Amino acid sequence: IVTTVFVEEPGVDIFKPDAVLDADLEKNSIIIAVTADNKVVYGGKEVGVSGIGARVRQLLNKDALPVIIQADAGADHGVFSDVWSAVKNAGAKKISLSTRND
């Protein structure tokens, strides 16, 4: 039996903020990026704050995956907060923030 794990990265480079604790990224996750210029990206495409909720809801219909938000250290907190709220309202049960592990 052969198994494989697919993780679709957001498709943009993110400068992650430091954190005291950082959980390991899960292999099967929905990964969303918030860039330094506040663009919301999934799968290499800009979806915006207004589009991320519907996209996550669609993905969660297939499987109850955790969501990881990769927010650039230069991103506005308000945009990150809006993304978090949209993901939560879309039905995500486990939401994490990805940080740098130096």
C-alpha positions, 0 to 999 in steps of 0.5 A, spaced: 500 500 500 502 506 498 500 513 501 501 520 499 500 527 502 498 533 498 499 540 501 497 546 496 501 552 498 499 559 497 504 560 492 507 567 495 513 568 499 511 570 506 515 573 512 513 570 518 513 573 525 516 570 531 513 566 536 514 563 542 511 557 541 509 554 534 505 548 533 507 543 527 504 544 520 499 539 519 500 535 512 493 535 510 491 542 511 488 548 508 493 554 507 492 561 506 497 567 506 496 574 508 502 578 504 505 584 507 501 588 502 494 585 505 493 580 499 489 574 501 492 568 497 490 561 496 493 556 491 497 561 488 491 566 487 489 572 490 482 571 493 481 577 497 478 577 504 471 577 501 472 570 497 476 566 502 470 564 506 466 561 500 473 557 498 474 554 505 467 552 506 467 549 499 474 545 501 471 543 508 465 540 505 469 535 502 473 534 508 474 537 515 481 539 514 485 544 519 486 551 516 493 554 517 494 562 516 500 564 514 500 572 515 506 576 513 509 580 519 508 586 515 500 585 514 495 589 517 492 585 524 485 588 521 486 584 515 489 578 519 483 578 523 478 579 518 481 572 514 480 569 521 473 571 522 471 569 515 475 562 516 471 561 522 464 563 520 466 558 514 465 552 519 473 551 520 474 547 527 481 548 527 485 554 525 492 556 526 497 561 525 504 559 522 510 563 525 517 562 523 521 557 527 528 560 528 
